[in-house]
Amino acid sequence: MSNFNRLPAEWEAQSFIQFTFPHPESDWAYMYNEVVTCFVDIINATADFQPVLVGCFNTQTVQQYFNQKTKHPIYFVQVPSNDTWARDHAAITVLKDEKPVLLDFTFNGWGQKFEADLDNQITQNLKTSVFKNTDIKTIDFVLEGGAIESDGEGTLLTTSECLLSKFRNPNMTKNQIEDYLKEIFGVKKILWLDHGYLAGDDTDSHIDTLARLCNSTTIAYVKCDDEKDEHFEALQKMETQLKTFSNSNNQPYNLIALPWPNACFDDDGERIPATYANFLIVNGGVLVPTYNVPQDQEALDIIQTIFPDRKVVGLNCKALIDQHGSLHCISMQYPEKVKLNIS
């Protein structure tokens, strides 16, 4: 694996975005119409920027939800799935001598919390229909895409809570995991965030809910100023640690705080993980989750200042956080060198 050169940053040019459409027998059953509306809105918005691939339980059924004209095509491919979190079950693309290789890591339901046998096979099931001209490597290492952030220049940002979970790769030490990630992704520096969590999060603190690399010198992160909030202490510690980080050129980061949304709850009164850090960078745009709370516009304005040359689009993701994820979690980008070959 030592020949793998580079893990591209999300802000680099992309070929398409992959989604996995929810099916009626999944955990979404009790609010299926609501989540379908949310997915359709997000997929249509994405297709205004670039092509979209949608994995479907039934292509004919799912296509009926789409009648809006988009600037770019939406491709529907039938593939079995357990759930909808493409960020974590889709392939992670590395460039080997600038040629794309899809790394199909093991997905075990965020540390064996949920059934994931079908989701773990999605990349292989797309091999002949979508990825037939792209090299795929099956990797015997548990890793979800939401657990890592890359600047494309040799720095990886992650959380120790997730990557050191005893239910992911229990036979490896932190040093072994770090060496492995450096080798497979070609990175020189790994920044381990040791603090920060969101109530209702099932991922063991995925980095994409807490802190995001926006360019090689900028990190956007969630900040809680309410001392009475259960997140206050952990997120204060996270902010303090972020201030100690530097990139592969040993430059300190420009840290930009994202607003803390009013607490959101599900129908059972359980707090659910609303976070503005879960945005998706697309070609020429940034799609930002909103939650019908007063802080939505402030978050959009701040993210627009971070990405002045991109169109920032807010999308209502209240339905998604009812199942403990958000916009970035349901999507996976592929670099422009990965070609879609729909058959």
LINMO-V580504 format. One record per residue. N is the residue number from 0. RES is the residue in one small letter. PHI is phi in whole degrees, -180 to 180 (NA if undefined). PSI is psi in radians with two decimals (999 if undefined). D_LAST is the distance of its C-alpha to the last C-alpha in Angstrom with 2 decimals. Layout:
N;RES;PHI;PSI;D_LAST
N;RES;PHI;PSI;D_LAST
This chain:
0;m;NA;-0.15;30.25
1;s;-66;-0.21;32.97
2;n;-82;-0.18;30.90
3;f;-67;2.20;28.73
4;n;-89;-0.84;30.09
5;r;-152;2.41;29.09
6;l;-102;1.87;27.70
7;p;-62;2.68;26.90
8;a;-79;2.72;28.60
9;e;-66;-0.47;26.83
10;w;-81;-0.05;28.46
11;e;-76;2.84;26.77
12;a;-57;2.42;24.04
13;q;-118;2.73;20.72
14;s;-92;-0.83;17.06
15;f;-164;2.96;16.07
16;i;-116;2.37;17.51
17;q;-102;2.39;16.12
18;f;-127;2.76;17.69
19;t;-121;2.01;17.90
20;f;-74;2.41;19.09
21;p;-66;2.54;22.30
22;h;-111;2.71;22.60
23;p;-65;-0.36;25.85
24;e;-92;0.09;27.06
25;s;-85;-3.02;27.06
26;d;-64;-0.17;30.09
27;w;-84;-0.03;29.32
28;a;-52;-0.70;30.38
29;y;-72;-0.27;33.82
30;m;-138;0.66;32.57
31;y;-61;-0.82;29.09
32;n;-61;-0.67;29.46
33;e;-65;-0.77;30.91
34;v;-74;-0.56;28.18
35;v;-61;-0.79;25.42
36;t;-57;-0.74;27.29
37;c;-63;-0.83;27.48
38;f;-62;-0.77;23.77
39;v;-61;-0.77;22.92
40;d;-61;-0.77;25.58
41;i;-68;-0.76;24.42
42;i;-66;-0.75;20.72
43;n;-62;-0.74;21.87
44;a;-64;-0.70;24.38
45;t;-64;-0.72;21.94
46;a;-70;-0.16;19.64
47;d;-78;-0.22;22.80
48;f;-108;-0.58;22.76
49;q;-168;2.95;19.20
50;p;-62;2.71;15.51
51;v;-131;2.43;14.95
52;l;-112;2.19;12.48
53;v;-118;2.00;13.80
54;g;-78;2.27;13.58
55;c;-127;2.58;14.88
56;f;-71;-0.51;17.01
57;n;-156;1.99;15.84
58;t;-64;-0.70;13.40
59;q;-63;-0.75;15.58
60;t;-64;-0.83;18.69
61;v;-69;-0.70;17.78
62;q;-60;-0.46;16.51
63;q;-66;-0.35;19.96
64;y;-79;-0.19;21.62
65;f;-114;1.99;20.19
66;n;-133;0.01;21.86
67;q;-82;2.39;23.07
68;k;-76;2.29;21.99
69;t;-120;2.78;21.04
70;k;-68;-0.53;21.25
71;h;-123;2.75;17.79
72;p;-72;2.65;14.47
73;i;-114;2.12;13.75
74;y;-103;2.33;10.24
75;f;-112;2.19;10.56
76;v;-128;2.31;9.08
77;q;-79;2.22;11.35
78;v;-157;2.33;13.41
79;p;-68;2.57;17.15
80;s;-151;2.74;19.68
81;n;-87;-0.77;23.44
82;d;-146;-2.72;23.84
83;t;-126;0.11;22.57
84;w;-92;1.35;23.83
85;a;-61;-0.51;20.84
86;r;-54;-0.55;23.39
87;d;-103;-0.35;24.62
88;h;-109;-0.18;21.77
89;a;-78;2.89;19.10
90;a;-70;2.64;19.17
91;i;-107;2.20;21.90
92;t;-93;2.23;21.20
93;v;-114;2.76;23.96
94;l;-109;2.06;24.38
95;k;-103;1.92;25.84
96;d;53;0.70;27.52
97;e;67;0.18;25.30
98;k;-101;2.29;22.12
99;p;-72;2.43;20.02
100;v;-130;2.24;20.13
101;l;-91;2.08;18.82
102;l;-93;2.00;21.72
103;d;-98;1.47;20.93
104;f;-70;2.85;24.43
105;t;-77;2.26;25.84
106;f;-112;2.07;25.96
107;n;-119;0.59;28.85
108;g;71;0.74;29.32
109;w;56;0.99;31.57
110;g;78;0.75;34.03
111;q;64;0.51;33.58
112;k;-84;-0.54;34.38
113;f;-139;2.77;31.46
114;e;-62;2.37;29.01
115;a;-145;0.22;25.97
116;d;-63;-0.69;24.60
117;l;-74;-0.76;21.26
118;d;-59;-0.66;20.96
119;n;-67;-0.29;21.78
120;q;-102;-0.02;18.75
121;i;-60;-0.80;16.11
122;t;-60;-0.79;15.33
123;q;-64;-0.64;15.09
124;n;-70;-0.34;12.91
125;l;-92;-0.03;10.34
126;k;-58;-0.81;10.80
127;t;-84;-0.48;8.14
128;s;-91;-0.47;5.27
129;v;-127;-0.76;7.00
130;f;-107;0.45;10.00
131;k;-65;-0.35;9.54
132;n;-104;0.22;11.76
133;t;-123;2.37;14.20
134;d;-68;2.31;17.12
135;i;-120;2.28;17.67
136;k;-114;2.13;21.26
137;t;-82;2.21;22.33
138;i;-115;2.18;25.66
139;d;-87;1.15;28.53
140;f;-154;2.28;29.95
141;v;-83;2.10;29.82
142;l;-157;2.38;28.87
143;e;-111;2.53;27.40
144;g;-60;-0.53;26.17
145;g;-71;-0.15;28.80
146;a;-88;-0.17;31.50
147;i;-134;2.60;31.31
148;e;-130;2.35;31.73
149;s;-122;2.51;31.51
150;d;-96;0.02;33.17
151;g;74;0.00;31.21
152;e;-124;0.32;34.63
153;g;108;0.06;35.54
154;t;-115;2.35;36.54
155;l;-120;2.35;34.99
156;l;-113;2.28;36.31
157;t;-152;-3.09;36.21
158;t;-122;2.46;38.51
159;s;-70;-0.56;40.58
160;e;-57;-0.70;40.46
161;c;-84;-0.99;36.76
162;l;-69;-0.37;36.27
163;l;-101;0.20;39.52
164;s;-59;2.36;38.93
165;k;-70;-0.17;40.20
166;f;-100;0.16;37.24
167;r;-109;-1.25;34.64
168;n;-128;1.24;35.89
169;p;-66;-0.36;39.44
170;n;-90;0.13;40.37
171;m;-118;2.43;40.04
172;t;-82;2.97;42.67
173;k;-58;-0.77;42.13
174;n;-63;-0.70;42.87
175;q;-66;-0.73;40.41
176;i;-64;-0.74;37.64
177;e;-63;-0.79;38.57
178;d;-62;-0.70;38.58
179;y;-65;-0.80;35.19
180;l;-64;-0.67;33.62
181;k;-63;-0.69;35.32
182;e;-70;-0.87;33.97
183;i;-75;-0.51;30.32
184;f;-103;-0.07;30.07
185;g;66;0.53;32.58
186;v;-96;2.70;34.83
187;k;-101;-0.45;38.58
188;k;-139;2.29;39.76
189;i;-117;2.18;38.91
190;l;-99;2.00;40.57
191;w;-97;2.00;41.22
192;l;-89;2.13;42.01
193;d;-99;-0.10;44.40
194;h;-132;2.81;45.08
195;g;110;2.31;43.39
196;y;-157;2.89;41.83
197;l;-128;2.29;40.77
198;a;-60;2.37;42.06
199;g;87;0.00;39.37
200;d;-80;2.28;37.00
201;d;-98;0.00;35.31
202;t;-97;-0.02;33.97
203;d;64;0.83;37.31
204;s;67;1.07;37.43
205;h;-59;2.44;34.09
206;i;-62;-0.54;34.91
207;d;-75;0.01;32.57
208;t;-101;-0.16;34.93
209;l;-119;-0.87;38.04
210;a;-149;2.36;37.80
211;r;-128;2.34;35.20
212;l;-73;2.21;35.19
213;c;-108;-0.46;34.89
214;n;-160;-3.06;35.69
215;s;-69;-0.19;37.46
216;t;-127;0.15;40.80
217;t;-130;2.30;40.09
218;i;-123;2.20;39.53
219;a;-97;2.40;39.31
220;y;-144;2.75;40.59
221;v;-83;2.39;41.75
222;k;-130;2.29;45.52
223;c;-113;2.08;47.73
224;d;-99;-0.09;51.24
225;d;-88;1.87;52.42
226;e;-63;-0.36;54.73
227;k;-87;-0.18;54.65
228;d;-77;2.49;50.89
229;e;-64;-0.31;49.78
230;h;-88;-0.19;47.45
231;f;-55;-0.92;50.21
232;e;-65;-0.82;51.45
233;a;-63;-0.70;48.13
234;l;-76;-0.47;46.69
235;q;-65;-0.75;49.97
236;k;-64;-0.67;49.70
237;m;-62;-0.79;46.10
238;e;-62;-0.74;47.27
239;t;-60;-0.74;50.13
240;q;-69;-0.69;47.88
241;l;-58;-0.58;45.42
242;k;-67;-0.30;48.45
243;t;-92;-0.16;48.96
244;f;-79;2.61;45.50
245;s;-140;2.75;44.86
246;n;-84;-3.01;41.85
247;s;-67;-0.25;41.39
248;n;-98;0.22;43.88
249;n;61;0.52;46.32
250;q;-93;2.34;46.23
251;p;-67;2.68;46.84
252;y;-84;2.57;44.23
253;n;-81;1.96;44.74
254;l;-97;2.24;44.42
255;i;-122;2.05;43.51
256;a;-80;2.35;44.19
257;l;-96;2.56;41.98
258;p;-64;2.72;43.90
259;w;-96;1.98;44.38
260;p;-72;2.65;43.17
261;n;-53;2.53;45.43
262;a;-58;2.37;44.84
263;c;-113;2.51;42.15
264;f;-132;2.64;42.44
265;d;-86;-3.07;40.45
266;d;-66;-0.34;41.97
267;d;-92;0.06;43.79
268;g;83;0.16;45.46
269;e;-85;2.41;43.58
270;r;-70;2.42;42.90
271;i;-121;2.67;39.25
272;p;-83;1.42;37.93
273;a;-79;2.19;37.86
274;t;-150;2.35;37.26
275;y;-83;-0.13;36.54
276;a;-72;-0.24;35.44
277;n;-88;0.70;32.01
278;f;-82;2.83;30.72
279;l;-120;2.17;27.36
280;i;-87;2.22;27.44
281;v;-124;3.11;24.71
282;n;-65;1.89;24.65
283;g;81;0.11;27.97
284;g;-152;2.99;28.66
285;v;-137;2.14;29.71
286;l;-96;2.17;28.88
287;v;-118;2.27;31.92
288;p;-73;2.41;32.49
289;t;-123;2.87;35.54
290;y;-137;0.34;37.47
291;n;59;0.73;39.89
292;v;-126;2.82;42.72
293;p;-61;-0.39;45.19
294;q;-82;-0.09;43.79
295;d;-56;-0.87;40.38
296;q;-66;-0.68;41.53
297;e;-61;-0.72;43.33
298;a;-62;-0.78;40.23
299;l;-62;-0.72;38.21
300;d;-65;-0.73;41.11
301;i;-67;-0.77;41.39
302;i;-65;-0.56;37.71
303;q;-64;-0.63;37.94
304;t;-69;-0.53;40.81
305;i;-72;-0.63;38.78
306;f;-120;1.21;35.91
307;p;-64;-0.41;37.88
308;d;-96;0.11;35.23
309;r;-118;2.64;32.47
310;k;-82;2.14;32.19
311;v;-96;2.20;33.01
312;v;-123;2.15;31.64
313;g;-88;2.41;33.09
314;l;-134;2.29;31.10
315;n;-68;1.99;32.86
316;c;-116;0.37;31.82
317;k;-58;-0.65;34.71
318;a;-64;-0.68;32.42
319;l;-66;-0.71;30.52
320;i;-72;-0.22;33.74
321;d;-62;-0.44;34.81
322;q;-109;0.40;32.47
323;h;75;0.40;33.73
324;g;-140;3.14;31.01
325;s;-143;-2.71;30.19
326;l;-64;-0.86;27.78
327;h;-62;-0.60;27.05
328;c;-64;-0.48;26.66
329;i;-94;0.09;23.63
330;s;-129;2.70;21.69
331;m;-144;2.18;20.48
332;q;-89;2.64;20.14
333;y;-123;2.31;18.35
334;p;-60;2.78;20.25
335;e;-61;-0.39;19.23
336;k;-77;-0.19;18.58
337;v;-85;2.03;15.53
338;k;-97;2.35;12.56
339;l;-77;2.21;9.51
340;n;-125;1.35;6.36
341;i;-77;2.21;3.80
342;s;-133;999;0.00
